[in-house]
């Protein structure tokens, strides 16, 4: 097998993987999970939990 043939095969395979990832990312089956993940940075959390020495200093 010639090196250029191998390069062509790898290029086509990589392109197919790329197209597969794009189709997976834009699939409507995954939309709900992606929307939920997109809102994670905006959720309010309770903040860091104080334990041990930090809690003692606060008193």
HELIX and SHEET records of a PDB file:
HELIX    1   1 UNK A    3  UNK A   25  1                                  23    
HELIX    2   2 UNK A   28  UNK A   30  5                                   3    
HELIX    3   3 UNK A   31  UNK A   38  1                                   8    
HELIX    4   4 UNK A   40  UNK A   42  5                                   3    
HELIX    5   5 UNK A   53  UNK A   58  1                                   6    
END                                                                             
